[in-house]
Amino acid sequence: MTSFDFSSTLPARESRMWKNYKVCLVRDADTMWICELPSANSSTERKKFRHFEKHLNNFFKKAFNELPENIPNDETEKIVIVFHDGQYYRGKIESITSQKRNQIVQVFLLDYGTVLRIDGSCVRVLEPGSWTSVPFQAKLIKLFAISPLTLRYSPTKTLKLLPGKSSEWDAAATNFVQNVFEHKHSVNFVPVKYDSDGCLHGLLTVSMNLSEWASVLQSCTSLLPELLEITTKQSTSSKSEKFEKDLAQILVHLNFANYEREVLEDFARNKCGVQGLPSLQIGYRSDGRLKYQLSDSKTQDSNNEEKEQRAVEVKEACEAISGKCKYDESFFRILF
């Protein structure tokens, strides 16, 4: 289970919702690279990057061939400049394959979240720290508080397939997520916390209509009736109507994933503390089931009634987490 320090807060710049992004590369069902889409309402960072990229291209049109061409085979993970389709890009070497007459270099483009396999003559190693005044635009994110499940046969005569905990994502789950983002639909991301490895976890929502979901599921039609049941609950007026859904909730609903209950409970308790709500206490009933209670502490705050109602909603959210999670339960939205 991933560990988080909920006593610390994200910097203000990172705690807001990231709007109008796209998923560039899916590494696993819960792990992906995202980039902001260009638009009239681009963020300040995106606007700075556009000017930075123009300057970078103008500079390397003259300076690229002045840099050493041959790349030593041990230069993986180095930051490089890449010439591709008439443009220059910042990248990081992932692997180098030496051939008789040239090198083939696999490069991850740090501002676009994509991978290229390209001739080594089109790659130059940059000095450490150079051309980093604007942050790399591709962001590595993970879905918050879910863990993978995989289908296993039950130890009975009927040999039913049942979801069970796994340390790795099932290939079908990752393929499903790749299909969802094949056409680069717009997504929003709500950052929650960095993990101990520096990766940012949060909520990722995607906006699509029913016909687009149906197209995504052409290769896995057994999931289509279940997913249509999910979507039609909130999109009954028109099949072309766009609606926003949380990717983690869909993965849980389809038995690709499970919620990490303890992580969500810790987050809920911290949420109560930060917002000045009655504290959430977690114990066990006599039958062994989890029991959630709110403290009886009262305040003279004029908004006390509103806060108590908010705390009750958080308590009910945790009760939903500990039970069988249904897609239409709003506990995840309540917690955030």
C-alpha positions in Angstrom: 0.0 0.0 0.0 1.3 3.5 -0.9 2.1 5.7 2.1 1.3 9.4 2.3 2.0 12.2 4.8 -1.4 13.9 5.1 0.0 16.4 7.7 1.7 18.4 4.9 -0.1 20.3 2.2 0.6 20.7 -1.5 2.0 24.0 -2.7 -0.9 26.4 -3.8 0.2 26.2 -7.4 -0.3 22.4 -7.4 -3.3 22.1 -5.2 -5.8 23.5 -7.7 -7.6 21.4 -10.3 -5.6 21.0 -13.5 -8.0 21.6 -16.3 -7.9 20.8 -20.0 -5.1 18.2 -20.0 -4.6 15.1 -22.2 -3.2 11.7 -21.3 -0.1 11.3 -23.5 1.3 7.9 -22.4 -0.2 5.2 -20.2 2.5 3.3 -18.2 0.0 1.2 -16.1 -3.7 1.3 -15.4 -3.1 3.8 -12.6 0.1 5.5 -13.9 0.3 7.9 -16.8 1.9 11.0 -18.3 -0.3 14.0 -18.9 0.2 17.4 -20.6 -1.9 20.5 -20.8 -3.7 21.1 -24.1 -3.0 24.4 -25.8 -6.0 26.7 -25.6 -7.0 30.4 -25.3 -7.2 29.8 -21.5 -3.8 28.2 -21.1 -2.1 28.4 -17.7 0.7 30.8 -17.1 3.2 28.0 -17.2 1.9 26.8 -20.6 2.2 30.4 -22.0 5.8 30.6 -20.7 6.6 27.3 -22.3 5.4 28.5 -25.8 7.8 31.4 -25.7 10.6 29.1 -24.3 10.1 26.6 -27.0 10.4 29.2 -29.7 13.6 30.4 -28.2 14.9 26.8 -27.9 14.2 26.1 -31.6 15.8 29.3 -32.8 18.9 28.6 -30.7 19.4 25.0 -31.8 18.9 25.7 -35.5 22.4 27.2 -35.3 24.0 25.4 -32.4 22.8 21.8 -32.8 25.5 20.6 -35.1 28.2 22.2 -32.9 27.4 19.7 -30.1 29.2 16.3 -30.0 27.3 13.7 -32.1 28.3 10.3 -30.7 26.5 9.3 -27.5 28.3 6.9 -25.2 26.2 3.8 -24.5 26.2 4.5 -20.7 24.5 7.9 -21.2 20.9 6.6 -20.4 18.8 9.0 -18.2 20.7 11.9 -19.7 18.7 15.0 -20.7 19.1 15.6 -24.4 17.9 17.8 -27.3 16.2 15.9 -30.1 15.7 16.9 -33.7 12.5 15.4 -35.1 10.2 16.5 -38.0 11.9 19.8 -38.3 11.6 20.7 -34.6 13.8 20.5 -31.5 12.6 19.0 -28.3 13.8 18.3 -24.8 14.1 14.6 -24.0 15.6 12.0 -21.8 17.4 8.9 -23.1 15.7 5.6 -22.1 17.9 3.2 -24.0 20.6 3.1 -26.7 21.1 0.3 -29.3 24.3 0.2 -31.2 24.3 -1.0 -34.7 27.1 -1.4 -37.3 26.8 2.1 -38.7 24.7 4.1 -36.2 22.9 4.2 -32.9 19.2 3.9 -32.3 18.2 5.9 -29.3 14.9 5.6 -27.5 14.0 9.0 -26.1 11.1 10.2 -23.9 10.0 13.7 -24.9 9.8 15.6 -21.6 7.4 18.3 -22.8 5.0 16.0 -24.8 5.0 12.7 -22.9 5.7 10.5 -25.9 8.5 8.1 -26.8 10.6 8.2 -30.0 13.0 5.7 -31.4 15.4 7.8 -33.5 18.8 7.7 -35.1 21.5 8.8 -32.7 22.6 11.6 -35.2 19.4 13.4 -34.3 20.2 13.5 -30.5 22.6 15.7 -28.6 23.4 15.5 -24.8 22.8 18.7 -22.9 24.9 20.1 -20.1 23.3 19.3 -16.7 20.9 22.0 -15.7 20.8 23.7 -19.1 17.5 24.6 -20.7 15.5 24.0 -17.5 14.3 27.5 -16.7 10.7 26.3 -17.7 9.6 23.1 -16.0 9.1 20.0 -18.2 5.5 20.0 -19.4 4.8 16.3 -19.2 3.6 15.4 -15.6 3.7 11.8 -14.2 0.6 11.2 -12.2 -1.1 8.2 -10.4 -4.7 7.5 -9.5 -5.2 8.1 -5.8 -5.9 5.3 -3.3 -6.5 2.3 -5.6 -4.7 -1.0 -5.9 -4.8 -3.6 -8.7 -7.0 -6.7 -8.8 -6.7 -9.7 -11.0 -9.1 -12.5 -11.8 -8.4 -15.9 -10.2 -10.3 -19.2 -10.1 -12.0 -19.8 -6.9 -11.0 -23.0 -5.0 -14.3 -24.7 -5.5 -15.8 -27.3 -7.9 -17.4 -24.6 -10.0 -14.1 -22.9 -10.7 -15.6 -19.4 -10.8 -13.4 -16.4 -11.8 -13.2 -14.0 -8.8 -11.3 -10.7 -8.4 -8.3 -11.0 -6.0 -5.6 -8.7 -4.8 -2.5 -8.4 -7.0 0.9 -6.6 -6.9 0.7 -5.8 -10.6 -2.0 -4.5 -12.9 -3.8 -7.0 -15.1 -2.9 -6.4 -18.8 -6.7 -6.1 -19.5 -6.9 -3.1 -17.1 -4.0 -1.3 -18.7 -5.3 -2.0 -22.2 -8.7 -0.6 -21.1 -7.2 2.6 -19.9 -5.1 2.9 -23.1 -8.3 2.5 -25.2 -10.0 5.2 -23.1 -7.3 7.7 -24.0 -6.5 6.6 -27.5 -8.3 9.6 -29.0 -6.8 12.1 -26.5 -10.0 13.2 -24.8 -9.7 16.1 -22.5 -9.2 15.3 -18.8 -9.1 17.2 -15.5 -6.8 16.2 -12.6 -7.2 17.0 -8.9 -3.9 16.6 -7.1 -4.0 15.1 -3.7 -0.6 14.1 -2.4 3.0 13.2 -3.5 4.1 9.7 -2.5 7.5 8.9 -1.1 9.0 8.6 -4.6 7.8 12.1 -5.6 5.0 11.0 -7.9 1.8 13.1 -7.6 -1.4 11.1 -6.9 -5.0 12.4 -7.4 -8.3 12.1 -9.2 -8.5 11.9 -13.0 -11.8 12.6 -14.7 -12.5 12.1 -18.4 -15.3 13.7 -20.4 -16.8 11.5 -23.1 -20.3 10.7 -24.5 -21.9 7.3 -24.7 -21.0 6.7 -28.4 -17.4 7.4 -27.6 -17.4 5.0 -24.6 -19.0 2.3 -26.9 -16.2 2.9 -29.4 -13.6 2.5 -26.7 -15.1 -0.9 -25.7 -15.2 -2.5 -29.1 -12.3 -4.7 -28.2 -13.8 -5.7 -24.8 -17.5 -5.9 -25.5 -18.2 -8.0 -22.4 -17.7 -4.8 -20.4 -20.1 -2.7 -22.5 -23.4 -3.5 -20.8 -21.9 -2.7 -17.4 -20.4 0.5 -18.5 -23.5 1.6 -20.3 -25.4 1.1 -17.0 -22.9 3.4 -15.3 -23.1 6.2 -17.8 -26.9 6.2 -18.5 -27.6 7.0 -14.9 -26.4 10.5 -15.4 -26.8 10.9 -19.1 -30.4 10.0 -20.0 -31.2 13.0 -22.2 -28.9 12.5 -25.1 -26.3 9.9 -26.2 -24.2 12.7 -27.6 -24.1 14.5 -24.2 -20.7 14.8 -22.7 -20.3 13.7 -19.1 -17.3 13.6 -16.7 -16.4 10.4 -14.9 -13.7 9.4 -12.4 -11.4 6.9 -14.0 -10.6 5.2 -10.6 -14.3 4.6 -9.9 -14.7 3.0 -13.3 -11.7 0.7 -12.7 -13.2 -0.3 -9.3 -16.7 -0.8 -10.8 -15.2 -3.1 -13.4 -13.3 -5.2 -10.9 -9.9 -4.0 -12.3 -9.1 -2.3 -9.0 -10.0 -1.9 -5.3 -9.9 1.2 -3.1 -7.2 1.4 -0.4 -9.6 1.9 2.5 -7.0 2.8 5.1 -5.5 5.5 2.8 -8.9 7.1 2.2 -9.8 6.9 5.9 -6.5 8.7 6.8 -7.3 11.3 4.2 -10.9 11.7 5.6 -9.6 12.2 9.1 -7.1 14.8 8.0 -9.8 16.5 5.9 -12.0 16.9 9.1 -9.1 18.4 10.9 -8.1 20.9 8.2 -11.7 22.1 7.8 -12.4 22.4 11.5 -15.0 19.6 11.4 -15.8 17.3 14.3 -13.1 14.7 14.3 -13.7 11.3 12.7 -13.0 8.3 15.0 -12.7 4.7 13.6 -13.2 1.6 15.6 -14.8 -1.8 15.4 -18.3 -3.2 16.1 -18.8 -6.3 18.2 -19.2 -8.3 15.0 -15.8 -7.1 13.7 -17.2 -4.6 11.2 -15.7 -1.1 11.1 -17.5 1.6 13.0 -17.2 5.3 12.3 -18.2 7.9 14.8 -17.9 11.7 15.0 -16.7 13.4 18.1 -19.3 15.3 20.2 -17.2 18.4 20.4 -19.2 21.6 19.8 -17.9 25.0 18.8 -19.4 28.5 18.9 -18.7 28.9 15.2 -21.7 30.4 13.4 -21.2 27.8 10.7 -21.2 25.0 13.2 -24.4 23.4 11.8 -23.0 23.4 8.3 -19.7 21.9 9.5 -21.5 19.1 11.4 -23.4 18.3 8.2 -20.2 18.2 6.3 -18.6 15.9 8.9 -21.6 13.5 8.7 -21.1 13.4 4.9 -17.5 12.4 5.4 -18.5 9.7 7.9 -21.0 8.3 5.4 -18.4 8.4 2.8 -16.1 6.3 4.9 -18.9 3.8 5.5 -19.3 3.5 1.8 -15.6 2.9 1.4 -15.6 0.0 4.0 -18.6 -1.6 2.2 -19.0 -2.8 -1.3 -18.3 0.3 -3.5 -20.9 1.1 -6.1 -20.1 3.5 -8.9 -23.1 5.8 -8.2 -22.0 6.4 -4.6 -20.7 9.9 -4.2 -18.2 9.3 -1.4 -15.1 10.1 -3.4 -16.6 13.5 -4.3 -17.6 14.1 -0.7 -14.1 13.5 0.5 -12.7 16.1 -1.9 
